[in-house]
């Protein structure tokens, strides 16, 4: 492997971070405007949920294929990243240009999810190629970029005016294409492993690795909560403000949703830096205890004044994704270096598979108990995830984490 000067690592950090932010605007591009699409296309609540779930399912399918075929370890990551982003952008643009009913939109959202499976895990591998020390910070920046990118469609909805879904979809497509172009400027870093040969047994070895399995257990608990909250927080906020008797609650809910999701980018960055010093298991367990508590406290805060709801959801948004990067950073430190890309892809595939269940569960619970307590069942995920990270801290492999901090 040819050594390259690590002075360039900060430039690569910014480059990949911006490319990731732009590419990930595709994720919630249709979900952000689902109320408008529901009215235009006469969608049921289940069909609205599938505008998000189709992306999750597509991501799972794409990630499992990528992990099985070791795509992110066999091909140069910048080409995988750029090509995947272009495919997702094309699928999103097609919805804006040609679609007027649920089924083709759901199919195209599935294609978007498949494409994004080549973006997120690949981006993490690209970051890991430039950072050995400080890897928690670097992947934290990446997840922060992903978080802000995921929130951007809600901002586009506010800026373009509620009721203009095509602007949001086309805007996300254009932004993502810029991200694809930027990713082509990436150069392999000094810690980037050489392309590995295709090995169908690699997935089996990854699954049998005890340290990796415990890191994944923490990630799965985190994911059970994360995407259900990101998907349904605008509905929760709209219901809360309406219960308070506010007029036009949707616009305020959309703006606050952007803030709730986007502030997680700051959380991922700050906690990423802290994890390199204090340990990955410590910061992930702490984050999950706080965010898990918020799933229950949301029922108490429901219907409260805006001045109370706002700091509550912003704090929740900060901690709910603050730990996300550290599960991935842990896998890069624990897994076989030759198949880190496949290990990351497998982790994200199984994690996003779980989100389909929690995304579907939340509105079902809301139908029974209302949106006040709809998030309460999500507490199970952070609870189990915290236990998994405590067990990892006691495992001998914890010495490999964060330069031995654990």
CORSULVEN-V223821 format. One record per residue. RES is the residue in three letters. PSI is psi in whole degrees, 0 to 359 (none if undefined). Layout:
BEGIN
res	psi
RES	PSI
RES	PSI
END
This chain:
BEGIN
res	psi
UNK	129
UNK	128
UNK	139
UNK	150
UNK	131
UNK	356
UNK	335
UNK	358
UNK	328
UNK	327
UNK	320
UNK	326
UNK	314
UNK	315
UNK	308
UNK	322
UNK	314
UNK	318
UNK	319
UNK	315
UNK	312
UNK	316
UNK	322
UNK	0
UNK	342
UNK	334
UNK	305
UNK	19
UNK	318
UNK	324
UNK	322
UNK	330
UNK	20
UNK	327
UNK	319
UNK	316
UNK	323
UNK	322
UNK	317
UNK	319
UNK	0
UNK	55
UNK	146
UNK	170
UNK	324
UNK	318
UNK	324
UNK	317
UNK	324
UNK	344
UNK	330
UNK	315
UNK	330
UNK	324
UNK	316
UNK	313
UNK	318
UNK	320
UNK	317
UNK	312
UNK	313
UNK	319
UNK	320
UNK	319
UNK	316
UNK	318
UNK	317
UNK	320
UNK	1
UNK	43
UNK	314
UNK	348
UNK	350
UNK	328
UNK	158
UNK	129
UNK	329
UNK	328
UNK	323
UNK	315
UNK	308
UNK	313
UNK	320
UNK	320
UNK	318
UNK	318
UNK	314
UNK	321
UNK	319
UNK	318
UNK	321
UNK	317
UNK	326
UNK	325
UNK	314
UNK	323
UNK	325
UNK	343
UNK	142
UNK	19
UNK	171
UNK	311
UNK	307
UNK	328
UNK	317
UNK	320
UNK	315
UNK	328
UNK	325
UNK	315
UNK	320
UNK	317
UNK	317
UNK	316
UNK	317
UNK	343
UNK	340
UNK	0
UNK	301
UNK	302
UNK	325
UNK	320
UNK	321
UNK	320
UNK	322
UNK	319
UNK	315
UNK	333
UNK	342
UNK	348
UNK	128
UNK	286
UNK	141
UNK	19
UNK	326
UNK	319
UNK	314
UNK	315
UNK	332
UNK	319
UNK	319
UNK	313
UNK	326
UNK	318
UNK	318
UNK	319
UNK	312
UNK	320
UNK	319
UNK	329
UNK	338
UNK	320
UNK	327
UNK	325
UNK	317
UNK	324
UNK	319
UNK	313
UNK	318
UNK	350
UNK	128
UNK	129
UNK	9
UNK	72
UNK	329
UNK	324
UNK	319
UNK	313
UNK	313
UNK	323
UNK	316
UNK	320
UNK	312
UNK	315
UNK	317
UNK	321
UNK	325
UNK	319
UNK	320
UNK	317
UNK	319
UNK	321
UNK	335
UNK	346
UNK	354
UNK	142
UNK	146
UNK	138
UNK	174
UNK	342
UNK	11
UNK	123
UNK	153
UNK	152
UNK	131
UNK	151
UNK	153
UNK	129
UNK	103
UNK	345
UNK	355
UNK	319
UNK	318
UNK	319
UNK	321
UNK	315
UNK	331
UNK	353
UNK	115
UNK	316
UNK	314
UNK	320
UNK	320
UNK	320
UNK	320
UNK	323
UNK	319
UNK	317
UNK	319
UNK	319
UNK	319
UNK	316
UNK	329
UNK	324
UNK	315
UNK	301
UNK	335
UNK	318
UNK	313
UNK	323
UNK	318
UNK	358
UNK	326
UNK	326
UNK	317
UNK	313
UNK	319
UNK	315
UNK	320
UNK	314
UNK	322
UNK	320
UNK	329
UNK	346
UNK	17
UNK	146
UNK	148
UNK	58
UNK	342
UNK	319
UNK	316
UNK	320
UNK	320
UNK	317
UNK	318
UNK	330
UNK	317
UNK	313
UNK	320
UNK	317
UNK	315
UNK	325
UNK	339
UNK	335
UNK	320
UNK	319
UNK	316
UNK	322
UNK	309
UNK	316
UNK	329
UNK	316
UNK	319
UNK	323
UNK	328
UNK	334
UNK	320
UNK	347
UNK	140
UNK	320
UNK	324
UNK	311
UNK	326
UNK	317
UNK	318
UNK	316
UNK	318
UNK	328
UNK	317
UNK	312
UNK	323
UNK	321
UNK	325
UNK	331
UNK	329
UNK	319
UNK	336
UNK	327
UNK	328
UNK	323
UNK	338
UNK	131
UNK	1
UNK	168
UNK	156
UNK	322
UNK	340
UNK	319
UNK	320
UNK	305
UNK	331
UNK	309
UNK	330
UNK	319
UNK	318
UNK	313
UNK	326
UNK	311
UNK	336
UNK	333
UNK	358
UNK	328
UNK	351
UNK	314
UNK	333
UNK	333
UNK	321
UNK	319
UNK	321
UNK	320
UNK	322
UNK	335
UNK	337
UNK	331
UNK	166
UNK	121
UNK	331
UNK	343
UNK	34
UNK	318
UNK	318
UNK	323
UNK	319
UNK	318
UNK	319
UNK	318
UNK	310
UNK	325
UNK	310
UNK	324
UNK	316
UNK	333
UNK	319
UNK	324
UNK	334
UNK	318
UNK	315
UNK	327
UNK	321
UNK	325
UNK	321
UNK	309
UNK	332
UNK	319
UNK	322
UNK	325
UNK	332
UNK	313
UNK	358
UNK	168
UNK	345
UNK	314
UNK	15
UNK	331
UNK	349
UNK	319
UNK	344
UNK	346
UNK	336
UNK	321
UNK	303
UNK	327
UNK	309
UNK	324
UNK	322
UNK	317
UNK	318
UNK	319
UNK	329
UNK	320
UNK	323
UNK	322
UNK	329
UNK	353
UNK	146
UNK	330
UNK	347
UNK	338
UNK	344
UNK	349
UNK	135
UNK	52
UNK	40
UNK	359
UNK	328
UNK	none
END
